[in-house]
Amino acid sequence: MARRRERAPRQADVARLAGVSQSAVSRVIASDAESARIPEETRRRILQAVKELGYVPNPSARSLRKKRNKLLGVHTFEPVFPHARESFYFEFLLGIEERAEELGYDLVLFTSTGTSDGRRRVYRDGVNRLNLADGSVLLGALTDKNDLARLWDEGYPFVHIGRREVPGAEIPCIVPDYFGVTGDIVEMLARHGHRHLTYLHGTLGMEAYEDRRRGYVDAVRKLGLEDRSSAGSALSEDKTSLLASWLDELAAGPVTAVVAESEPLAEMLLAGLDARELRVPDDVSVVVLEAVGPEARQRWHALHIPRKEIGRMAIDALVELVDDPEGQGASVVVPCSIVEGATVAAARERR
């Protein structure tokens, strides 16, 4: 595989090395009227950082600032719009639309870049189709990290909803704090007297699920609880139910609480426990880490993601990058919370 070329230094890199704000760097490099107010020592540090990094002002970035068309893009890496109201992404899209309208931007939805494997890619025939927009918000579970790396190399303004790690790039992301809130969920279960827990997970391994699993493991260890999780997935081969052997082991005890990674997994768990004459929450408490829709949130104790607010924050972060194409947007971690439903109760001793 060919190595990705090194990214050219940006004003954000100069600012970091000089220990100043990016606006100060911009004024010194542009030699505008405001630059006369910058102390000589600060100016010297900036120019030294420019020399050390080999920074060269990007004329195309200045041109971009002058030629914006007030269009922002939304690109999803898998289809979400036909079923948006029932999907995980619906409230993200509401927040994106709401904030873009408030800021006077139009939105363009990129939906025609699909391939035979069901994924939507940014590039077609080597062309970045997102260039129709001043910048874009990206989201979806099936992220193509090669696309992210290439966008980063090209300096195209974009923000990703959800953490994405790409070697050699600092992808600007709006990140739900799954690690922290999953730890809070474990603490909540401990306060209800639960000492024996298990984590019911699927087969996906992207960053969002990694953060949840790390949060669970870290909290269980810190609180001195017993983790009875299975190393492998408890899903059946056709992924429509849980393995009978896994359910039998759970029913035999001593687990009194299950942290389920998604609502479909929790529904499978509920059916399996019911078949074994165990009730939620009387016998086993359940918390869901990914419940969709208000009805689900009323029923389950669940992790709540402020999706609409995250969509709004993504637009704010994107507009900052569009305003300064040479800037380097920092990722933002957004707190999540726990919604109380009807699936957690005080632990009962099980034999």
Buried (B, 14 or more C-beta within 10 A) or exposed (E): EEEBEEBBBBBBBBBBBBEBEBBBBBBBBEEEEEBEEBEEEBBEBBBEBBEEBEBEEBEEBEEBEEEBEEBBBBBBBBBBBEEBEEBBBBBBBBBBBBBBEEBEBEBBBBBEBBEEEEBBBBBEEEEBBBEEBBBBBBBBBBBBEBBBBBBBBEBBBBBBBBBBEBEEBBBBBBBBBBBBBBBBBBBBBBEBBBBBBBBBBBEEEBBBBBBBBBBBBBBBEEBEBEBBBBEEBBBEEEEEBBBEEBBEBBBEBEBBBBBBBBBBBBBBBBEBBEEEEBEBBEBBBBBBBBBBBEEBBEBBBBBBBBBBBBBBBBBBBBBBBBBBBBBBBEBBBBEBEBBBBEBBBEBEEBE
